[in-house]
Amino acid sequence: MLKLFEYNWQVRKDWFDWCDTVSEEELLKRRTGGVGSILHTLYHIVAVEYGWICGGIQEKEIYIPPFEEVGSLQKIKDFSNSCYLELAPFVYNWNGSLENRIMIDITDEGEREAHKYGEVMRHVIAHEIHHIGQLAIWSREIGKKPVTANLIGRGLFDI
C-alpha cells in the first residue's frame, strides 16, 4: 500500500509540474466531469487525502481551506506540501495492526458511518487515481500530452 501512496504523490508532483506549462485560464476553466477544473481537481485530491487520513483516521483537528482561499497553482502546491508533511509519517508507519481499526465518519447528511482504516486508506489511493484519469482526458482536450500514469518505470521498486 505504501508504494501506491508514493506513486500517487509522485504523479501529483508531475501534474503540478505539468500545470506550470499551462495558462492559469486553462487551469481554472470549467470542464465536464470531476469537480470542475484542473486546479480544483488537484485541490480536491489533496483535501480528500488530508481529510480522511488526518481528520478522519487520526482524529486531528484540521483546517481545510476553501478552494477560493488557495485557488492558485502555487497555493495548491503549498497546501499539498503542508498536508504531506503532516500525513506522510502516518502512512510510512502504517502496519497490519491498523488494518481493521474503526473510524467513525459523519456523512454530508449527518449520518454516522463506521469504516475500517484499511478500507479508508485504499479509498484514498483509488480516489486520486480516478481523478488523475480525468486530468489526463482534460490535458488531451487542450492539446497537451498528459502525465504518464505508468507505475512501472518510476523507480518505486528499485533494488
C-alpha positions in Angstrom: 0.0 0.0 0.0 2.9 2.4 0.8 4.1 2.1 -2.8 0.7 3.2 -4.1 0.8 6.3 -1.9 4.3 7.0 -3.1 3.1 6.5 -6.7 0.2 9.0 -6.1 2.5 11.6 -4.6 4.9 11.3 -7.4 2.2 11.5 -10.1 0.7 14.5 -8.2 4.1 16.3 -8.3 4.3 15.5 -12.0 0.8 17.1 -12.5 1.9 20.2 -10.6 4.9 20.4 -12.9 2.7 19.9 -15.9 0.5 22.8 -14.7 3.5 25.1 -14.8 3.3 24.7 -18.6 -0.4 25.7 -18.9 -2.1 29.1 -18.6 -4.0 29.9 -15.5 -7.0 30.5 -17.6 -6.9 26.8 -18.8 -6.2 25.6 -15.3 -9.3 27.3 -14.0 -11.6 26.7 -17.0 -14.8 24.9 -16.1 -14.8 21.4 -17.5 -17.2 18.5 -17.8 -16.8 15.9 -15.1 -14.7 15.8 -12.0 -15.0 18.8 -9.6 -15.0 21.3 -12.5 -11.4 22.5 -13.3 -7.9 21.2 -13.4 -6.8 23.2 -10.3 -10.0 22.5 -8.4 -9.4 18.8 -9.0 -5.9 18.9 -7.7 -7.1 20.8 -4.7 -9.8 18.2 -4.2 -7.3 15.3 -4.3 -5.2 16.9 -1.6 -8.2 17.9 0.6 -9.7 14.4 0.5 -6.4 12.7 1.3 -5.8 15.1 4.2 -9.3 15.0 5.5 -9.6 11.2 5.6 -6.2 10.4 7.0 -5.5 13.3 9.4 -9.0 14.4 10.2 -10.7 11.0 10.0 -8.4 8.2 10.9 -6.0 10.3 13.2 -8.9 12.4 14.5 -6.8 15.5 14.4 -8.2 19.0 14.4 -7.6 20.1 10.8 -8.3 23.0 8.7 -9.1 22.5 5.0 -9.2 25.9 3.4 -12.0 26.5 0.8 -10.8 26.4 -2.8 -11.3 30.1 -3.1 -8.6 30.7 -0.4 -6.0 28.5 -2.2 -7.2 28.7 -5.8 -3.8 29.3 -7.5 -1.3 26.8 -8.6 1.4 27.9 -6.1 -1.1 28.0 -3.2 -2.4 24.5 -4.0 1.2 23.2 -4.2 1.9 24.8 -0.8 -1.3 23.3 0.6 -0.3 19.9 -0.8 3.2 20.1 0.7 1.9 21.1 4.2 -0.6 18.2 4.1 2.0 15.8 3.0 4.3 16.8 5.9 1.5 16.1 8.3 0.2 12.8 6.9 3.2 11.1 5.5 4.6 9.9 8.8 1.4 8.1 9.5 1.5 6.5 6.0 5.1 5.5 6.4 4.4 4.0 9.9 1.4 2.0 8.7 1.3 -1.6 10.0 -1.0 -4.5 9.9 -2.4 -3.8 13.4 -4.1 -0.7 12.0 -5.9 -2.5 9.2 -9.2 -3.3 11.0 -9.4 -0.4 13.4 -12.6 1.5 13.1 -13.1 5.2 12.5 -16.5 6.9 12.5 -17.3 9.2 9.7 -20.1 11.8 9.6 -21.7 11.9 6.2 -22.8 15.1 4.5 -26.3 14.1 5.6 -25.2 13.9 9.2 -25.3 10.1 9.4 -22.6 8.2 11.3 -20.8 5.5 9.3 -18.1 3.1 10.5 -15.1 2.4 8.3 -12.0 0.2 8.7 -8.8 2.1 8.5 -7.5 -0.2 5.7 -10.6 0.5 3.7 -10.2 4.2 4.1 -6.5 4.1 3.1 -7.3 2.2 -0.1 -10.2 4.5 -0.8 -7.8 7.5 -0.7 -5.5 5.7 -3.1 -8.2 4.8 -5.6 -9.8 8.3 -5.3 -6.6 10.0 -6.5 -6.1 7.5 -9.3 -9.6 8.1 -10.5 -9.1 11.9 -10.7 -5.7 11.7 -12.4 -7.5 9.8 -15.2 -9.8 12.9 -15.5 -6.8 15.2 -15.6 -5.4 13.1 -18.5 -8.6 13.5 -20.5 -8.6 17.2 -19.9 -4.9 17.6 -20.9 -5.7 15.9 -24.2 -8.7 18.2 -24.8 -6.3 21.2 -24.6 -3.8 19.5 -26.9 -1.2 18.6 -24.3 0.4 15.3 -23.5 -0.8 14.1 -20.1 1.4 12.9 -17.3 2.1 9.2 -17.6 0.0 7.0 -15.3 2.5 4.2 -15.5 3.6 2.8 -12.2 6.4 0.8 -13.9 9.5 2.9 -14.6 9.0 5.4 -11.8 11.8 3.9 -9.6 9.4 2.9 -6.8 10.7 -0.7 -6.7 14.3 -0.1 -7.5 16.5 -2.6 -5.7 
